Amino acid sequence: MKTSHLLIASAVAAALTLPYASPSQAGPAPKPKFQSEKCFGIAKAGKNDCQTANSSCAGTSKRDNQGDAWIYMPTGACDKVVGGSKEPKKA
């Protein structure tokens, strides 16, 4: 097999395999191994760690700083972030 055919075949195989190698379903984020707490109101849109009152699972928040969207933070760090809250805010 020529080098160019081998290269093309490898690229096609990689392209066809990629969707199966990456997670395709959003779900709750795994609990981190460090001491953590939920910090509400600071997640970027689409970067929340788990469901909210308005979205079904991780990565589905609609806007930045959504009050009911949370991310895991090291214990004590949420209080140091502007806009961070240990309780959900009104969405």
Secondary structure, DSSP 8 states (H G I E B T S, - for coil): --HHHHHHHHHHHHHHHHHHHS--S-------SS-EEEEES---TT--SS--SS-SSTT---STT-TT-EEEEETTTGGGSTT-BSS----
